[in-house]
Amino acid sequence: PVGIDPPAHVPVELLIRCDVAPFARSLLAVAGDGRDVEPPAPTLASAPAALTGDGAPLHPGLVAMEAIASAARTESPLIVDASFSSAWGLALTPSDAGRPGLLAPRGMGGLGWSTPAAVGASVALDGHRVVTLLGDGALGFSVMELETAVRTNAWITVVLLDNALLGFQDHWERLQYGRTFAPELSRVDHAAL
């Protein structure tokens, strides 16, 4: 694994602690013809046709980032929650997007923290729009903060990864144990909230 904070559950033969972007550029320079190459950030527009046509599966992170791009201008800070939300939000937000802030949990996660963080950021920024990316599991931990957003006139845009599943937990349990231990959630009409 390569990264500043590689996951503890991944077997390691060689650990390289570094910022991944300069590391990737160095690898490309060594492997290629010496040019400084910047890989493009993936988007739905750059996705292979097989991923976008005729009901073929789409990567949920790409769909979420496209929703964020169309729902909010780049002047809006983005706060991503723990789990796949932070992995995809951090990996798929171009570094040159011009966003004033990108906040994500580190270390032990903090599932559900992004909704109150977005409310607090909007209030602190005098009602400026703040975007949060989170899953339905995380929203279950913080749905009451939508009332706080209304009461404080916070302007937040919630982009929800709604799959009725604690997705990262499901993935980890399948890898670790070969089965799951009830990470499923009930289907909820979150838009009605």
C-alpha positions, 0 to 999 in steps of 0.5 A: 500500500501507498499512502499517508495512512494505509489501512491496518487490515491490508497485508504489507510487504513494502510500506511507503508512507507519502503523499500519493499524488507526488508518488504517482507522478514520480512513478509515471515519470520513471515508467514513462518517457520522463515527462511529468504526467498528471493523470486526469481525474475520473468523471462520468464523461471520461468513463468507458462507454460500457460503464454508462450505457444501457443500464450498465453499473456505474461507480457510485463515487463517480455518480456522487461527484457528478451530482456534487458538481452539478448541485453546487458551485466550486466555491462551496466547501465539501465535507465528506463522511467516514467510510466510502464517502471519504474514500471516494470524495477524496479520491475523485475530487480534483485537486485543482477544483478550486474548492475552498475546503475539503474536510474528511475524517481521519483515524477512527472514522466518526460515522455521521459527523459530516452533517453537523460539520456542514451545519456548523461550517455554513453557520460559521460562513454566514450561511454560505452553502456547504456540501456534504457527501455521506451514506445512508448509514451515516445519515442515520447517526445524524438525521436530527441535525437536519432540524438544526440546519433549518433552525439555524438557517444553515445552507447545506446540500446533502448528497446521499449514497443510498444503498440500504447498507453499511457499505464499508462494513459489508465489504470488510466483513466479506473480506475478513470473514467471508460473510456478513453480520447484518450490515443491511439497513431498511429502505427509507425515503430520505428525500421525504425528510 
